[in-house]
Amino acid sequence: MLATQRQELILAAVREHGAARVADLVLELGVSDMTIRRDIAELARAGLVRRVHGGAVSPGGTRAADEPGFEIKVEHAGPQKTAIARAAHAELEPGQTVALSAGSTTYRLAELIAEDASLRPFTVVTNGLRIADALHRAAAPHGLEVVLTGGVRTPSDALVGRVADASLALLRVDRAFLGVHGLDESGLTTPNLAEAATDRALMACAAATTVLADHTKWGVVGLAKIADLHEVDVVVMDDEAPADARRLLTDRLQTVVVAPSHGEPRSPDEPRPNPQEDPA
């Protein structure tokens, strides 16, 4: 296959899905990751895509005020989000009350909670319509209580605004699990001003906060700030996160959990479960 043909296929994937991962393109096109990276670099020089860690995205796809819909978010970095959700699920205990912010990774955690009868009794507070629906369809519903905040619906199916914030102010939970649009050394961000306020209310009602963030979130900055890093207790991320991100988070937080796509969650200083060297 000629380079121009590969690049056309890469561009088509980015335009259809909003992003394309190097690992997926290697399998699909049957070439090395270096070849794919060179193709992406050529497309980036032409202004057709934007290079990011691990792949390419639409050149306008990560503007500070852009808010993708739920269907787009849930398909992006799917294996990594599933691994992160499994790592978070492993920390849950029967009888707890937790809060789940609206988001695609927290949605995957909700699916695991819905299937796990061993957690009952269990209570989930959420401002996510998709999350509430997943819990409502629980395979083991007995002993599972769901509290939906109410509020104004966003493009990502979050309920936000004064009603959501007021309802959260009346509640107390053991732990909040927060999905974010962006994560960097300055903290957590989202494109939606109202959602940032509701996420802060969700953190305020929790005894501790765990952020669930796949590697594509690192270095992304949304319009509205949710919180500083020091306000977070735990970050769960996947093993494709940049080494500098893992080092920075490990220095600043109580706990960082790295969830490999295959195998058990590990601490940031443990080797990857494959021969590739992890510089962190």
C-alpha positions as CSV (number, residue, x, y, z in Angstrom):
1,M,0.0,0.0,0.0
2,L,1.3,3.4,-0.9
3,A,1.9,6.1,1.7
4,T,-0.8,8.3,0.2
5,Q,-3.3,5.4,0.4
6,R,-2.5,4.8,4.1
7,Q,-2.8,8.5,4.8
8,E,-6.2,8.6,3.2
9,L,-7.4,5.7,5.4
10,I,-6.0,7.4,8.5
11,L,-7.7,10.7,7.7
12,A,-11.0,8.9,7.0
13,A,-10.7,7.2,10.4
14,V,-10.1,10.5,12.2
15,R,-13.0,12.2,10.4
16,E,-15.4,9.4,11.2
17,H,-14.5,8.9,14.8
18,G,-12.8,12.2,15.8
19,A,-9.6,10.3,16.6
20,A,-7.4,7.4,15.6
21,R,-5.0,5.4,17.7
22,V,-1.6,4.3,16.4
23,A,-2.0,0.8,17.9
24,D,-5.4,0.3,16.1
25,L,-4.0,1.6,12.8
26,V,-1.0,-0.7,13.0
27,L,-3.3,-3.7,13.2
28,E,-5.7,-2.4,10.5
29,L,-3.1,-1.5,8.0
30,G,-0.4,-4.1,8.7
31,V,2.5,-1.8,9.0
32,S,4.9,-0.7,11.8
33,D,4.0,1.9,14.4
34,M,6.9,4.1,13.1
35,T,5.3,4.0,9.6
36,I,1.9,5.1,11.1
37,R,3.6,7.9,13.1
38,R,5.3,9.2,9.9
39,D,2.0,9.2,8.1
40,I,0.3,11.1,10.9
41,A,3.2,13.6,10.9
42,E,2.6,14.2,7.2
43,L,-1.1,14.7,7.8
44,A,-0.3,17.0,10.7
45,R,2.0,19.1,8.6
46,A,-0.8,19.5,6.1
47,G,-3.1,20.7,8.8
48,L,-5.5,17.7,8.3
49,V,-5.0,16.2,11.8
50,R,-3.4,17.1,15.1
51,R,-0.9,14.7,16.6
52,V,-1.5,13.6,20.2
53,H,0.1,11.0,22.4
54,G,-0.7,7.7,20.9
55,G,-2.4,8.8,17.7
56,A,-4.2,11.7,15.9
57,V,-7.3,13.7,16.4
58,S,-9.3,16.2,14.4
59,P,-7.4,19.5,14.2
60,G,-10.3,21.3,15.9
61,G,-11.4,18.5,18.1
62,T,-9.8,19.6,21.4
63,R,-10.7,23.3,21.7
64,A,-11.3,24.4,25.2
65,A,-15.1,24.9,24.8
66,D,-15.7,21.8,22.6
67,E,-17.9,19.2,24.4
68,P,-18.3,15.9,22.5
69,G,-21.4,13.8,22.9
70,F,-21.6,10.6,24.9
71,E,-21.5,8.3,21.9
72,I,-18.2,9.8,20.7
73,K,-16.6,9.7,24.2
74,V,-17.6,6.2,25.1
75,E,-16.0,4.7,21.9
76,H,-12.7,6.6,22.3
77,A,-9.9,4.7,24.2
78,G,-12.4,2.0,25.0
79,P,-10.0,-0.7,26.3
80,Q,-8.2,1.8,28.5
81,K,-11.4,3.1,30.0
82,T,-12.5,-0.5,30.7
83,A,-9.2,-1.2,32.4
84,I,-9.5,1.9,34.5
85,A,-13.1,1.1,35.5
86,R,-12.0,-2.4,36.6
87,A,-9.3,-1.0,38.8
88,A,-11.8,1.4,40.4
89,H,-14.3,-1.4,40.8
90,A,-11.8,-3.5,42.7
91,E,-11.6,-0.9,45.5
92,L,-15.4,-0.9,46.2
93,E,-16.9,-2.5,49.3
94,P,-20.4,-3.6,50.2
95,G,-22.5,-1.0,52.0
96,Q,-20.7,2.0,50.5
97,T,-22.3,5.0,49.1
98,V,-20.4,6.5,46.1
99,A,-21.0,9.3,43.7
100,L,-20.3,8.9,40.0
101,S,-19.9,12.0,37.8
102,A,-21.4,11.8,34.3
103,G,-18.8,10.4,31.8
104,S,-17.8,7.5,29.7
105,T,-15.3,5.9,32.1
106,T,-17.6,6.3,35.1
107,Y,-20.3,4.8,32.9
108,R,-18.1,1.7,32.5
109,L,-17.7,1.6,36.3
110,A,-21.5,1.8,36.7
111,E,-21.9,-1.2,34.4
112,L,-19.5,-3.2,36.6
113,I,-21.4,-2.1,39.7
114,A,-24.7,-3.2,38.1
115,E,-23.4,-6.7,37.4
116,D,-21.8,-7.2,40.8
117,A,-24.3,-8.8,43.3
118,S,-21.5,-9.2,45.9
119,L,-21.5,-5.4,46.5
120,R,-25.0,-5.3,47.8
121,P,-26.2,-3.3,49.6
122,F,-24.8,-0.4,47.7
123,T,-25.8,3.2,46.9
124,V,-24.8,5.3,43.9
125,V,-25.4,9.1,43.6
126,T,-25.0,10.4,40.1
127,N,-25.7,13.3,37.8
128,G,-25.3,11.0,34.7
129,L,-28.4,10.0,32.8
130,R,-26.6,7.1,31.1
131,I,-25.1,5.9,34.4
132,A,-28.5,5.9,36.1
133,D,-29.9,4.0,33.2
134,A,-27.1,1.4,33.4
135,L,-27.8,0.9,37.1
136,H,-31.5,0.7,36.5
137,R,-30.9,-2.2,34.2
138,A,-28.8,-4.0,36.8
139,A,-28.5,-7.7,36.5
140,A,-28.6,-7.9,40.3
141,P,-30.9,-5.0,41.3
142,H,-31.7,-6.1,44.8
143,G,-30.0,-3.9,47.4
144,L,-28.8,-1.4,44.8
145,E,-30.1,2.2,45.4
146,V,-29.6,4.9,42.8
147,V,-30.0,8.6,43.5
148,L,-30.2,10.9,40.4
149,T,-29.6,14.5,41.1
150,G,-31.8,16.2,38.5
151,G,-30.8,19.4,36.7
152,V,-30.3,20.7,33.2
153,R,-29.0,18.2,30.5
154,T,-25.7,18.8,28.7
155,P,-24.6,17.3,25.3
156,S,-22.7,14.6,27.2
157,D,-25.9,13.6,29.1
158,A,-24.8,15.2,32.4
159,L,-27.3,16.9,34.7
160,V,-25.9,20.2,35.9
161,G,-26.9,23.6,37.3
162,R,-28.5,24.8,40.4
163,V,-30.9,21.9,40.9
164,A,-28.0,19.4,40.7
165,D,-25.7,21.4,42.9
166,A,-28.4,21.9,45.5
167,S,-29.2,18.2,45.7
168,L,-25.6,17.3,46.1
169,A,-25.2,19.8,48.9
170,L,-27.7,17.8,50.9
171,L,-25.8,14.5,50.5
172,R,-22.7,12.8,51.9
173,V,-20.9,9.9,50.2
174,D,-17.9,7.8,51.0
175,R,-16.1,8.5,47.7
176,A,-16.6,10.4,44.5
177,F,-15.4,8.9,41.2
178,L,-14.9,11.7,38.7
179,G,-14.4,11.6,35.0
180,V,-12.7,14.6,33.4
181,H,-12.3,16.2,30.0
182,G,-8.7,17.3,30.7
183,L,-6.0,16.7,33.2
184,D,-2.6,18.4,33.6
185,E,-0.3,19.9,36.2
186,S,-2.8,22.7,36.9
187,G,-5.7,20.4,37.7
188,L,-8.9,19.1,36.2
189,T,-10.9,20.8,33.5
190,T,-14.1,20.5,31.4
191,P,-15.5,22.5,28.5
192,N,-18.8,23.2,30.3
193,L,-19.0,25.9,32.9
194,A,-22.1,24.5,34.6
195,E,-20.7,21.0,34.6
196,A,-17.5,22.2,36.4
197,A,-19.6,23.7,39.2
198,T,-21.6,20.5,39.6
199,D,-18.4,18.4,39.6
200,R,-17.1,20.6,42.4
201,A,-20.4,20.0,44.3
202,L,-20.0,16.3,43.8
203,M,-16.4,16.4,45.2
204,A,-17.6,18.5,48.2
205,C,-20.1,15.9,49.3
206,A,-17.5,13.1,49.2
207,A,-15.0,12.1,51.9
208,A,-12.5,11.4,49.2
209,T,-12.2,11.8,45.4
210,T,-10.8,9.4,42.8
211,V,-10.3,10.7,39.2
212,L,-10.6,8.3,36.4
213,A,-8.6,9.5,33.4
214,D,-7.3,7.7,30.4
215,H,-4.1,8.7,28.7
216,T,-5.8,10.9,26.1
217,K,-6.9,13.3,28.8
218,W,-3.4,14.3,29.9
219,G,-2.4,17.7,28.6
220,V,-5.9,18.6,27.5
221,V,-7.3,21.8,29.0
222,G,-11.0,22.7,29.0
223,L,-12.5,26.1,29.4
224,A,-13.7,25.6,33.0
225,K,-11.5,24.5,35.9
226,I,-13.0,21.8,38.3
227,A,-10.3,21.5,40.9
228,D,-6.5,21.6,41.6
229,L,-4.6,18.4,41.8
230,H,-4.1,18.7,45.6
231,E,-7.9,18.4,46.0
232,V,-7.8,14.9,44.6
233,D,-6.9,11.8,46.6
234,V,-6.4,9.2,43.9
235,V,-5.9,9.1,40.1
236,V,-6.5,5.9,38.1
237,M,-5.0,6.0,34.7
238,D,-4.0,3.5,32.0
239,D,-0.4,2.4,31.2
240,E,-0.3,4.5,28.0
241,A,-0.1,7.7,30.0
242,P,3.2,9.6,29.4
243,A,6.0,8.9,31.8
244,D,6.2,12.6,32.8
245,A,2.5,12.6,33.7
246,R,2.9,9.5,36.0
247,R,5.9,11.1,37.7
248,L,4.2,14.4,38.3
249,L,1.0,12.8,39.6
250,T,3.0,10.4,41.9
251,D,4.8,13.4,43.4
252,R,1.6,15.4,44.1
253,L,-1.0,12.8,45.0
254,Q,-1.6,10.3,47.8
255,T,-2.1,7.4,45.3
256,V,-1.8,6.8,41.6
257,V,-3.0,3.5,40.2
258,V,-1.9,2.5,36.7
259,A,-4.4,0.1,35.0
260,P,-2.9,-2.0,32.2
261,S,-5.2,-3.1,29.4
262,H,-4.4,-6.7,30.3
263,G,-3.7,-7.9,33.8
264,E,-3.9,-6.4,37.3
265,P,-3.7,-2.7,38.3
266,R,-0.2,-1.7,39.3
267,S,1.6,1.1,41.0
268,P,3.4,3.6,38.8
269,D,6.9,2.2,39.6
270,E,6.1,-1.4,38.6
271,P,7.1,-2.6,35.2
272,R,4.5,-3.0,32.4
273,P,3.1,-6.4,31.9
274,N,4.9,-6.7,28.6
275,P,8.6,-6.5,27.4
276,Q,8.3,-2.8,26.6
277,E,10.4,-0.7,29.0
278,D,8.5,1.7,31.2
279,P,10.6,4.8,32.0
280,A,8.5,5.9,34.9
